[in-house]
């Protein structure tokens, strides 16, 4: 008949009883490879995902600023077109550009790099049956790349 006390041989030392059972359970748990795949995945995948996250973050910044530039070009051109004359149009569109840049939370350095370029088919720009194209550009803070967008208006022949 066997004794209820279990004996275990570990590095030349005999351990019996409850201690032996605990060591036996510990040995079973440590010899299993459950979770090894998770550790390998984390160790290999995280370094691969970091560049993807960096890219997506910069893409997000550029995308948001391109949307701001498109909207700003449209709105500033609308201000220009509804003005009474070219002098007032330049003054009002310049003020609108600064106001919109602050309203849409561009940084001070982005506002400092903000440029507008007006291309007109006629001179003065506010001439009947003319075409006006406004391009807004600035340097994105996060990426250092230029963000640019244009808007175009055709003036009525009955101006």
Secondary structure, DSSP 8 states (H G I E B T S, - for coil): ---SS-EEEETTEEEEHHHHHHHHHHHHHHH--TTHHHHHHHHHHHHHHHHHHHHHHHHHHHHHHHHHHHHHHHHHHHHHHTSSSHHHHHHHHHHHHHHHHHHTT--HHHHHT-EEEEEESSSSSS-TT-EEEEEEEEE-TTT--EEEEEEEEE--TT-
